[in-house]
Amino acid sequence: MPNLNVAMLGTPDYAKNVGKKGTTSDITFYNLKKGEDTVTMIEPLRYPERLPPLFYSASMADSAVLVVDAITPEFGETVVMLDCAGVKNGYVILRNYLDKSQIDPLIKGTVIENYTFMEDDPNVLRERLLDDASKKPREEKNIPGGVSVDHHFNVKGIGTVVLGGVEFGTINKHDMMKVLPTEKTAQVRSIQRHDTDCDDATEGDRVGLALKNITSEELDRGYVLTTSPSVKISDNFSGKLKIVKYWQTPVTEGMVIHLGHWMQFVSGKVESVSGDPKNPDIVISVEKEIVFLPGDNSVVFHLDAGKLRVVGTIPLN
């Protein structure tokens, strides 16, 4: 059965009441398993001081659980992040006597508007998520796949190991995979899903891969392992910037921004701006090449903006 990836947002450590703690860095993973059904929960650390962990959590997610203790700027930024990341399914848990009518105006027109409101009960949530995982369709296996790396290290007796998510298609044991944006290749020695050895993994699966022909020192978070000829890399993008309705600061030439895509969070600069200020045509250059599939969306950030640092989205072509 497929794996369900869930961003656990709003209240730190809420996921520890729902699943078993796994890998932790600036994001913490919690795992659930019942029979063939698996759930991976992702929780950001050090947010709101650091924005990337919130983006990574939303970027990996099929759905989200938003726990609301108070209506704060962080709540608003989290709503905007989930909307820009396109996380269309999820649950809202209100605490501290908050009422749905208090947040309805704040989520109107966003993906959160369609989330299900539920009681604050980790046991009920656990069963809901496992049920959602059981209903998630499994992707076709005949499409070349790609894995976005979020952690990498050397393991004595095994060699190079990466942890990541299958972003698209299928990967197979013994695949020779390009390691983008580098020119290196690596072979998949073995695949694990939720600590179980397997021969393949498909979109949405969280995997651990043992690799040949590459060392951990040659890898970085955000690198993409792929067999797909469709994947592109670029350090320059142009297109229409869809600005979120709450954004107040004009987007101007020379503005320092960041682009977020999969597990990539890359610094860049606005080279030119023209047209409608609310939906301008812009050109962006970035410091490191970004790996993407044509037509993917990237989230645009301005980290010095204050309470709301999410600017909007731009298509990658």
URHU-V136123 format. One line per field, one symbol per residue. ss: DSSP state (2 for helix, 1 for strand, 0 for the rest). phi: phi as a letter, one per 40 degrees, with the letter a starting at -180 (. if undefined). A space follows every 50 residues. Layout:
ss=???
phi=???
This chain:
ss=00111111100002222001111100111111110011111111000000 02222222220011111100002222222222222000111111000002 22222220002222011100022222222222222000000001011111 11111000111111111101110001111100011111111110011101 11000111111100022200000111000011111111110110000000 00000111111001111111111100000011111111111110001111 10000000011111100
phi=.ccbcbcbbhbdgccccbbccbcbacbbbbbbaagccbbbbbbcbgccdb cddccdccccccaabbcbcacbdcdcccdccccccgccbibbbcbfgcbd ccbdccbdgbccdccccaccadcccdcccccccccccccccbbdbabccb aaacbdgbhcbbbabccagbbbdgdcbcbcccbcbabccabbbfgbcaca abdgccbbbcbbgabcccbadgcbcabccccbbababbiccccccccbcc cbdgccbbbbafbbabcaaccabagcdcaccbbbbbcbcbcabdgccbcb bbccchcbbccibacba
